Amino acid sequence: MTFSLPLTPQYTQLSGAGKTPSATNNNDDDFSALGYYAVFATIAFTLVVFLFEAYLDFRQRSSYYKTEFPSELSKTVGNIDAEREKELKEQSKEVDDDGKKKEEENDGDKAAGDGKTKQDDINKNKESLDKNKPLLPQLQSKFSKAQSYGLDKITFSIISSTYNLFEEIIFLLCGYIPYCWDLSCHVGKAYFGWNENDNEIKISLIFMAVNVIIGTITSLPFELYSTFRIEKKHGFNKQTPQLFFTDKVKGLLLTCVFGGPFVALLLKIIKMGGESFYIYVWAFTFVFSVFMMTIVPVVIMPLFNKYEPLPEGSLKEQIYELAGRLEFPLTKLFVMDGSKRSSHSNAFMFGFFKNKR
């Protein structure tokens, strides 16, 4: 490996075939500045992006060392609490007045329907209102824990991104991509009788599989540490090792089922599309994206989580009421067993046009 310009990878398809690069690099007529500085420019650009992102990360990291609750946030939340307290007092007064009127009208009779008196409902409403605590003390009590969690997360992010940087540069200088391609050609020829010229798409699928496997292996230690060290330390992880690896296997299988045909069709379209191939590629990727967004909530997501319709009750009524006020076409509402993996709160919406869930 040479470290003077031009930078050249240790392994190339020419060196893999036992050949040496031609001397055209020394020919002024064939000189290409882009080709001459390609590897160097790629590394330089990668370093610039990394340094900029690292600068932002370290700025953010310094904020996690603060132990004093932000004064501006405290002032804002305090105002919200004051307004909320005023609203609760007004609502409580209205509930008391309504309760007295109903007592006089009904003379203590049972309310029609479920056998409960109206006064019981009023008392329950008063109890629920009394449970509304100020938001500011709750945020202040969780501030130090949130700071500690954020510090661990961003420190881990800096370490993992630094590793990814070195991995990318080493892979580039060592010729990882051409080596994987030649390895894919060798596997295809040795085990299936495929060659690069006649079976380019099939070789490309092997190439994709090799990269997915290697990428999964190199990222696995970081994922394990993040899940079973950082998340567990802060009380968020509920995932078992068995569930973690089961999800990994499912993810790899889904990559084969959907990613393989997608790449094969994409390459076929590029080969047959001629000079206007990019238009066909755009149309294909758009249709494929719509197709995936359609089947993900009904086919793929149930493979990882259990979804059940939200039972009838006040929560469901309030959610539909909110959706109605926002003119959001909510048609289905489900409860997901996300707590088997993490104690983080989560909610999301999915669907097209007037069919949202």
C-alpha positions as CSV (number, residue, x, y, z in Angstrom):
1,M,0.0,0.0,0.0
2,T,1.4,3.4,-1.0
3,F,0.7,6.6,0.9
4,S,1.9,9.1,-1.7
5,L,-0.3,10.5,-4.4
6,P,-2.0,8.8,-6.0
7,L,-3.4,6.7,-3.2
8,T,-4.2,3.3,-4.4
9,P,-6.0,0.4,-2.7
10,Q,-3.9,-2.6,-1.7
11,Y,-6.3,-4.9,-3.6
12,T,-7.8,-4.2,-6.9
13,Q,-9.5,-6.4,-9.5
14,L,-6.4,-6.2,-11.6
15,S,-4.2,-7.4,-8.7
16,G,-6.7,-10.0,-7.8
17,A,-6.4,-11.4,-11.4
18,G,-2.6,-11.4,-11.2
19,K,-2.3,-8.4,-13.4
20,T,-0.7,-5.0,-12.8
21,P,-2.2,-1.6,-13.6
22,S,-1.2,-0.3,-17.0
23,A,1.1,2.6,-17.3
24,T,-1.6,4.9,-18.7
25,N,-1.5,6.8,-15.5
26,N,1.8,8.3,-16.6
27,N,0.4,9.2,-20.0
28,D,-0.6,12.9,-20.1
29,D,-3.2,12.2,-22.8
30,D,-5.0,9.7,-20.5
31,F,-4.5,11.7,-17.3
32,S,-7.7,12.2,-15.2
33,A,-7.5,14.5,-12.1
34,L,-10.6,12.8,-10.8
35,G,-9.1,9.3,-11.2
36,Y,-5.8,10.4,-9.9
37,Y,-7.1,11.9,-6.7
38,A,-10.2,9.8,-6.3
39,V,-9.2,7.8,-3.2
40,F,-7.5,10.8,-1.6
41,A,-10.5,13.0,-2.2
42,T,-12.9,10.4,-0.8
43,I,-10.9,10.1,2.4
44,A,-10.6,13.9,2.7
45,F,-14.3,14.4,2.3
46,T,-15.1,11.6,4.8
47,L,-12.8,13.2,7.3
48,V,-14.3,16.7,6.9
49,V,-17.8,15.3,7.4
50,F,-16.7,13.3,10.4
51,L,-14.9,16.3,12.0
52,F,-17.9,18.5,11.6
53,E,-20.3,15.9,13.1
54,A,-17.8,15.3,15.9
55,Y,-17.7,19.0,16.6
56,L,-21.5,19.1,17.0
57,D,-21.5,15.9,19.1
58,F,-18.9,17.3,21.5
59,R,-20.9,20.5,21.8
60,Q,-23.9,18.5,22.7
61,R,-22.0,16.3,25.0
62,S,-20.8,19.3,27.1
63,S,-24.4,20.3,27.7
64,Y,-25.0,16.9,29.4
65,Y,-22.6,17.9,32.2
66,K,-24.9,20.6,33.4
67,T,-26.6,19.8,36.7
68,E,-28.8,22.9,37.0
69,F,-32.2,22.8,35.5
70,P,-32.4,25.3,32.6
71,S,-33.8,28.6,33.9
72,E,-35.7,29.4,30.7
73,L,-37.4,26.0,30.6
74,S,-38.2,26.3,34.3
75,K,-39.9,29.7,33.7
76,T,-41.9,28.3,30.7
77,V,-43.0,25.2,32.5
78,G,-43.8,27.2,35.6
79,N,-46.2,29.4,33.5
80,I,-47.8,26.3,32.1
81,D,-48.3,24.9,35.6
82,A,-49.9,28.2,36.8
83,E,-52.3,28.2,33.9
84,R,-53.1,24.6,34.4
85,E,-53.8,25.2,38.1
86,K,-56.1,28.0,37.3
87,E,-58.1,25.8,34.9
88,L,-58.3,23.0,37.4
89,K,-59.7,25.3,40.0
90,E,-62.4,26.6,37.6
91,Q,-63.3,23.1,36.5
92,S,-63.5,21.9,40.2
93,K,-65.8,24.8,41.0
94,E,-68.1,23.9,38.1
95,V,-68.1,20.2,39.1
96,D,-69.1,21.2,42.7
97,D,-71.9,23.4,41.4
98,D,-73.2,20.7,39.0
99,G,-73.1,18.2,41.8
100,K,-75.2,20.3,44.2
101,K,-77.8,20.9,41.5
102,K,-78.1,17.2,40.7
103,E,-78.4,16.3,44.3
104,E,-81.4,18.7,44.7
105,E,-83.0,17.5,41.5
106,N,-82.5,13.7,42.0
107,D,-82.9,13.7,45.8
108,G,-80.2,11.1,46.1
109,D,-81.8,8.7,43.5
110,K,-79.7,6.4,41.4
111,A,-78.8,7.6,38.0
112,A,-80.2,5.6,35.1
113,G,-77.9,3.1,33.4
114,D,-75.1,1.5,35.4
115,G,-76.5,1.8,38.9
116,K,-74.1,4.5,40.1
117,T,-75.2,7.9,41.4
118,K,-74.3,11.1,39.6
119,Q,-72.6,12.2,42.7
120,D,-70.2,9.2,42.6
121,D,-69.2,10.2,39.0
122,I,-68.6,13.8,40.2
123,N,-66.5,12.5,43.1
124,K,-64.5,10.4,40.7
125,N,-64.0,13.4,38.4
126,K,-62.8,15.4,41.4
127,E,-60.4,12.7,42.4
128,S,-58.9,12.5,38.8
129,L,-58.5,16.2,38.8
130,D,-56.7,16.1,42.2
131,K,-54.2,13.7,40.7
132,N,-52.9,16.4,38.3
133,K,-49.6,17.4,39.7
134,P,-47.4,20.3,38.6
135,L,-45.2,19.4,35.7
136,L,-42.1,21.4,36.8
137,P,-41.2,19.3,39.9
138,Q,-41.6,16.1,37.9
139,L,-39.2,17.4,35.2
140,Q,-36.7,18.6,37.8
141,S,-36.7,15.2,39.5
142,K,-35.9,13.4,36.2
143,F,-33.4,16.0,34.9
144,S,-30.3,14.4,36.4
145,K,-31.3,11.0,35.1
146,A,-32.0,12.3,31.7
147,Q,-28.6,14.1,31.7
148,S,-26.8,10.9,32.6
149,Y,-28.6,8.9,30.0
150,G,-27.9,11.5,27.3
151,L,-24.2,11.6,28.2
152,D,-23.8,7.8,28.0
153,K,-25.7,7.8,24.6
154,I,-23.7,10.5,23.0
155,T,-20.4,9.2,24.3
156,F,-21.2,5.8,22.8
157,S,-22.2,7.5,19.6
158,I,-18.9,9.3,19.3
159,I,-17.0,6.1,19.9
160,S,-19.0,4.1,17.4
161,S,-18.8,6.8,14.7
162,T,-15.0,6.9,15.2
163,Y,-14.8,3.2,14.7
164,N,-17.0,3.5,11.6
165,L,-14.6,6.2,10.2
166,F,-11.5,4.0,10.6
167,E,-13.4,1.0,9.2
168,E,-14.4,2.9,6.1
169,I,-10.9,4.2,5.5
170,I,-9.2,0.8,6.1
171,F,-11.7,-0.9,3.8
172,L,-11.1,1.7,1.1
173,L,-7.3,1.5,1.3
174,C,-7.3,-2.3,1.5
175,G,-9.6,-2.7,-1.5
176,Y,-12.5,-4.2,0.4
177,I,-15.2,-3.6,-2.3
178,P,-13.2,-5.2,-5.2
179,Y,-12.1,-8.1,-3.0
180,C,-15.8,-8.8,-2.1
181,W,-16.8,-8.7,-5.7
182,D,-14.0,-11.1,-6.7
183,L,-15.0,-13.3,-3.8
184,S,-18.6,-13.3,-4.9
185,C,-17.5,-14.2,-8.5
186,H,-15.5,-17.1,-7.0
187,V,-18.3,-18.4,-4.9
188,G,-20.8,-18.1,-7.8
189,K,-18.5,-20.0,-10.1
190,A,-17.3,-22.7,-7.7
191,Y,-20.8,-23.5,-6.2
192,F,-23.3,-22.6,-8.9
193,G,-21.4,-22.4,-12.2
194,W,-22.1,-18.7,-12.6
195,N,-19.7,-16.3,-14.3
196,E,-19.4,-12.5,-14.1
197,N,-20.3,-11.9,-17.8
198,D,-23.4,-14.1,-18.1
199,N,-24.8,-14.0,-14.6
200,E,-24.0,-10.4,-13.4
201,I,-27.2,-10.0,-11.4
202,K,-26.8,-13.3,-9.6
203,I,-23.2,-12.4,-8.7
204,S,-24.5,-9.1,-7.5
205,L,-26.9,-10.8,-5.1
206,I,-24.0,-12.9,-3.7
207,F,-22.1,-9.6,-3.3
208,M,-25.0,-8.0,-1.5
209,A,-25.3,-11.1,0.8
210,V,-21.5,-11.0,1.7
211,N,-21.7,-7.3,2.5
212,V,-24.8,-7.7,4.7
213,I,-23.2,-10.6,6.6
214,I,-20.0,-8.7,7.2
215,G,-21.8,-5.5,8.1
216,T,-23.9,-7.4,10.6
217,I,-20.9,-9.0,12.3
218,T,-18.9,-5.7,12.6
219,S,-21.9,-3.8,14.0
220,L,-23.1,-6.6,16.4
221,P,-20.7,-5.7,19.3
222,F,-21.9,-2.1,19.3
223,E,-25.6,-3.1,19.2
224,L,-25.1,-5.5,22.0
225,Y,-23.4,-2.9,24.2
226,S,-26.0,-0.3,23.5
227,T,-28.9,-2.6,24.3
228,F,-27.6,-4.7,27.2
229,R,-25.3,-2.1,28.8
230,I,-26.5,1.4,28.2
231,E,-30.2,0.8,28.0
232,K,-30.1,-1.7,30.8
233,K,-28.1,0.6,33.0
234,H,-30.8,3.3,32.8
235,G,-33.7,0.9,33.2
236,F,-35.0,1.0,29.6
237,N,-34.0,-2.4,28.2
238,K,-36.6,-5.2,28.5
239,Q,-35.1,-7.3,25.7
240,T,-33.6,-10.8,26.3
241,P,-30.6,-12.1,24.3
242,Q,-32.9,-14.6,22.8
243,L,-35.3,-12.0,21.5
244,F,-32.4,-9.8,20.3
245,F,-30.9,-12.5,18.1
246,T,-34.4,-13.7,17.0
247,D,-35.0,-10.2,15.7
248,K,-31.7,-10.2,14.0
249,V,-32.4,-13.5,12.2
250,K,-35.9,-12.2,11.2
251,G,-34.3,-9.0,9.8
252,L,-31.8,-10.9,7.7
253,L,-34.5,-13.2,6.3
254,L,-36.6,-10.2,5.4
255,T,-33.6,-8.6,3.7
256,C,-33.3,-11.8,1.6
257,V,-37.0,-12.0,0.8
258,F,-37.5,-8.4,-0.1
259,G,-34.0,-6.9,-0.7
260,G,-32.9,-9.7,-3.0
261,P,-35.7,-9.4,-5.6
262,F,-35.6,-5.6,-5.3
263,V,-31.9,-5.5,-6.2
264,A,-32.3,-8.0,-9.0
265,L,-35.2,-6.1,-10.6
266,L,-33.4,-2.8,-10.2
267,L,-30.3,-4.1,-12.0
268,K,-32.5,-5.7,-14.7
269,I,-34.2,-2.4,-15.3
270,I,-30.9,-0.6,-15.5
271,K,-29.6,-3.1,-18.1
272,M,-32.7,-2.9,-20.2
273,G,-33.6,0.8,-19.7
274,G,-31.1,2.2,-22.2
275,E,-30.2,5.9,-22.0
276,S,-33.5,6.6,-20.1
277,F,-32.9,4.0,-17.5
278,Y,-33.1,6.5,-14.6
279,I,-36.7,7.3,-15.4
280,Y,-37.6,3.6,-15.1
281,V,-35.5,3.3,-12.0
282,W,-37.4,6.2,-10.4
283,A,-40.8,4.7,-11.3
284,F,-39.8,1.3,-10.0
285,T,-38.4,2.6,-6.7
286,F,-41.6,4.7,-6.2
287,V,-43.9,1.7,-6.8
288,F,-41.8,-0.5,-4.6
289,S,-41.8,2.2,-1.8
290,V,-45.6,2.4,-1.9
291,F,-45.8,-1.4,-1.9
292,M,-43.6,-1.7,1.1
293,M,-45.4,1.0,3.0
294,T,-48.6,-0.9,2.3
295,I,-47.5,-4.3,3.5
296,V,-45.2,-3.3,6.4
297,P,-48.0,-2.7,9.0
298,V,-50.0,-5.8,8.0
299,V,-47.2,-8.3,7.2
300,I,-43.8,-7.3,8.5
301,M,-44.5,-5.5,11.7
302,P,-46.6,-8.3,13.2
303,L,-43.6,-10.6,12.8
304,F,-41.9,-8.5,15.6
305,N,-44.7,-7.3,17.7
306,K,-48.3,-8.2,18.7
307,Y,-51.0,-5.8,17.7
308,E,-54.4,-5.8,19.3
309,P,-57.3,-3.3,18.9
310,L,-57.5,-0.7,21.7
311,P,-60.3,-1.7,24.0
312,E,-63.3,0.5,24.3
313,G,-63.0,3.2,27.0
314,S,-62.2,6.8,27.7
315,L,-58.7,6.6,26.2
316,K,-60.0,5.4,22.9
317,E,-62.7,8.1,22.9
318,Q,-60.2,10.8,23.7
319,I,-57.8,9.7,20.9
320,Y,-60.6,9.6,18.3
321,E,-61.8,13.0,19.5
322,L,-58.3,14.5,19.1
323,A,-58.0,12.9,15.6
324,G,-61.4,14.5,14.7
325,R,-60.3,17.9,15.9
326,L,-57.1,17.6,13.8
327,E,-59.0,16.2,10.9
328,F,-56.8,13.2,10.9
329,P,-58.5,10.2,9.2
330,L,-57.9,7.6,11.9
331,T,-59.6,4.3,11.0
332,K,-57.8,1.8,13.2
333,L,-56.2,2.0,16.7
334,F,-53.9,-0.7,18.1
335,V,-52.0,-1.5,21.2
336,M,-48.5,-2.8,20.6
337,D,-46.5,-5.0,23.0
338,G,-43.4,-2.7,22.6
339,S,-42.7,-3.0,26.3
340,K,-41.2,-6.5,25.8
341,R,-38.2,-4.8,24.2
342,S,-38.0,-1.4,25.9
343,S,-39.7,0.8,28.5
344,H,-39.4,3.8,26.3
345,S,-42.8,5.3,25.4
346,N,-43.7,5.1,21.8
347,A,-46.6,5.9,19.4
348,F,-46.7,6.1,15.7
349,M,-49.1,6.5,12.8
350,F,-49.1,4.6,9.5
351,G,-51.1,4.5,6.3
352,F,-52.2,6.4,3.2
353,F,-54.8,9.0,2.4
354,K,-58.0,8.3,4.4
355,N,-56.9,5.0,5.8
356,K,-54.6,5.8,8.8
357,R,-53.8,3.5,11.7
